[in-house]
Every structure is written in C-alpha cells, then in structure tokens.
Amino acid sequence: MKNKIHILVLLVLPLLANINITKSLASQLPPCEAPPVSYLNVSNITTTSAYLDWGYYNPPGGSVTFKVDMYDVTTQTNLPSAFTPGLSYLYSGLTDGHEYIAYVSGTFCYPGGPFGDSISNSFSTPTIIIDLVLENVASNIKSHYLLIKETH
C-alpha cells in the first residue's frame, strides 16, 4: 500500500507544478480592459454619417480593438456597436437633424472583452432643409455679387 501512495504523489506533483506555472503566467498578462483613449474627435458630419478619430498610446502587451458605440439622444436609442483595430471609424446610418453621443472604448481581449472605460463626444447631424436653403442663399449671393461686379 505504501508503494501505491508514493506513485500517486509522484504522478500528482508534476500536475500541480504545471497549474502553478499557468497561474503565474496568467497573472503576468495585462487585464482585458484597455486604458481610455486620450481624445475623441467628431468631424465631417453629414446628414447620415460622422467621422470619428481618437488618440491612443498602446502600452506594451498586445493589440487593442476599439468599440464604437452610438446613442441617438433624439430617439433615446442605442445604435449598433462597431469594432475596429484602427484609430478612426466612419459611422454611417445616422438620421438628419438628430443629436448623438459617440463613445469609444478598448479591449486587449477581442472578441469577448470586457472593454475599458469609454470617452464620449456629442454632435448633431444637419437637417437637409437647412442645408438646401443655405446652399441656395450662397448661390444667390454669388450671383448678385457677379451681377454687381459686371455692371460696375
């Protein structure tokens, strides 16, 4: 019976050592949540899209996937999330004349996350009617200017 116990101990000890090595390696991995981006710009806003870009310093330890969330303040609804490894994203499918809040967060563990803290920025899409009126006003001003210039 003593021989069987020694053999069992010899078989179990290497397994325990592997578990400890695995735990040690896992504790050295960075957490899944990436640090927040440093800024979030919204530009080139049209009636149906907005261009988002952000700054990020990637600490050593892995590549980051960013999640872009969009909230429609006007209808109080969350729009579908988008995922990108880059530092910019063109979010389309917006509605003219609506107010939005864009959020960006990152993870080292894509897919699945979890994602780190997000940073946000608010913006509004222009209304089509206003754009057409302003375009017509600008065109009329230019026409009148050219007419006045030609007559003098």
C-alpha positions in Angstrom: 0.0 0.0 0.0 2.9 2.4 0.7 4.2 1.9 -2.8 0.9 2.9 -4.3 0.8 6.2 -2.3 4.3 7.2 -3.4 3.5 6.5 -7.1 0.3 8.6 -6.8 2.3 11.5 -5.2 4.9 11.3 -8.0 2.1 11.5 -10.6 0.3 14.4 -9.0 3.2 16.7 -8.2 4.1 17.5 -11.8 0.4 18.3 -12.5 0.4 20.7 -9.5 3.6 22.4 -10.8 2.0 22.9 -14.2 -1.0 24.6 -12.6 1.2 26.9 -10.6 3.2 27.9 -13.7 -0.1 28.5 -15.6 -1.4 30.7 -12.8 1.9 32.6 -12.7 1.8 33.3 -16.4 -1.8 34.3 -16.3 -1.1 36.8 -13.5 1.5 38.5 -15.7 -0.8 39.1 -18.7 -2.4 42.6 -18.9 -6.0 43.0 -18.0 -8.5 42.8 -20.8 -9.7 46.4 -20.4 -7.6 48.8 -22.3 -6.9 52.3 -20.9 -9.2 55.0 -22.2 -8.4 56.9 -25.4 -6.9 60.3 -24.9 -9.4 62.2 -27.0 -12.4 61.7 -29.4 -13.0 64.0 -32.4 -16.1 64.1 -34.5 -15.8 65.6 -37.9 -17.1 65.5 -41.5 -20.6 65.3 -40.2 -23.2 64.8 -42.9 -26.9 64.1 -42.7 -26.3 60.3 -42.4 -22.7 59.8 -41.1 -19.9 61.2 -38.9 -16.2 60.5 -39.0 -14.7 59.7 -35.6 -11.0 59.6 -34.7 -9.2 59.2 -31.4 -5.8 59.2 -29.8 -4.3 56.2 -28.0 -1.0 55.2 -26.6 -0.8 51.4 -26.8 1.1 50.1 -23.8 3.2 47.0 -24.3 1.3 43.8 -24.0 -0.9 43.4 -27.0 -3.1 44.8 -29.7 -6.2 46.8 -28.9 -9.6 46.5 -30.5 -11.9 49.5 -30.1 -15.6 49.5 -29.7 -17.6 52.5 -31.1 -21.0 52.9 -29.5 -23.5 55.5 -30.7 -26.5 56.8 -28.7 -29.3 58.7 -30.5 -30.4 61.3 -28.0 -33.3 62.4 -30.2 -35.0 58.9 -30.1 -33.3 57.7 -26.9 -32.0 54.6 -28.6 -28.6 52.8 -28.8 -27.4 52.2 -32.3 -25.4 49.0 -33.2 -21.8 48.9 -31.9 -18.9 48.8 -34.4 -15.5 47.3 -33.8 -12.2 48.4 -35.3 -8.4 47.9 -34.6 -7.8 51.4 -36.1 -7.8 54.9 -34.6 -10.8 56.1 -36.7 -14.2 55.0 -37.9 -16.8 56.4 -40.3 -20.1 55.7 -38.5 -23.0 55.7 -41.1 -26.7 55.1 -40.8 -27.5 58.3 -38.9 -30.6 60.4 -39.3 -30.6 64.0 -40.3 -31.4 66.5 -37.6 -30.7 64.1 -34.7 -28.4 64.6 -31.7 -25.9 61.9 -30.9 -23.4 60.8 -28.3 -20.4 58.8 -29.6 -18.5 56.5 -27.2 -15.1 54.8 -27.8 -13.5 52.1 -25.5 -10.9 49.4 -26.0 -10.0 45.9 -25.1 -7.0 43.6 -25.3 -9.3 40.5 -25.3 -11.3 40.8 -28.5 -13.7 39.2 -29.1 -15.4 39.0 -25.8 -13.9 41.9 -24.0 -14.5 43.3 -21.4 -13.9 46.8 -22.7 -12.3 49.6 -20.6 -13.6 53.0 -19.7 -15.1 54.9 -22.6 -14.7 58.6 -23.7 -17.6 60.4 -25.3 -18.4 63.3 -27.6 -21.7 64.9 -28.6 -22.7 66.1 -32.0 -25.8 66.8 -34.2 -26.4 65.8 -37.8 -27.5 68.7 -40.1 -31.1 68.9 -41.3 -31.5 68.5 -45.1 -33.8 71.5 -45.5 -31.4 73.9 -43.8 -28.6 72.7 -46.0 -30.6 73.3 -49.2 -31.7 76.8 -48.0 -28.1 77.8 -47.1 -26.8 76.4 -50.4 -29.5 78.5 -52.3 -28.7 81.6 -50.3 -24.9 81.2 -51.0 -25.7 80.7 -54.7 -27.9 83.8 -54.8 -25.3 85.9 -53.0 -22.7 84.8 -55.5 -25.0 85.5 -58.5 -25.8 89.0 -57.1 -22.1 89.7 -56.5 -21.2 88.8 -60.0 -24.1 90.9 -61.4 -23.0 93.9 -59.4 -19.4 93.4 -60.4 -20.3 93.2 -64.1 -22.4 96.4 -64.0 -19.7 98.5 -62.4 
